[in-house]
């Protein structure tokens, strides 16, 4: 997903805003690639290709970083430095809801026109 050039620009920023734990993350670039792949494809975590590492590591990293505000800090740093990575960051407002969440009628709801006998 990330080219070597993109990773070279992004890695110091990720390191700057990621939470520091007892042990350093295993293969941070591959994990970030898995997170980006999942969000680009709209897939479930378990659908992340095996070559991008264990799906649970990507999910755990994404959730932990979201709770700690890492993604917002990373976006701010990228924007502050004017780095063009060819990526799009979305928030929940831009994502289209499923039709059932948008108030579509359900089968068998009263008020549906039915032919008269």
Protein Blocks (a to p, Z undefined) as FASTA:
>chain_A
ZZfklmmmmmmmmmmmpccdfbdcehkllmmmmmmmmmmnopafklpcfklopfklmmmm
mmmmmmnommmmmmmmmmmnopaehiacddfklpccdfklnopacehiahiacddZZ
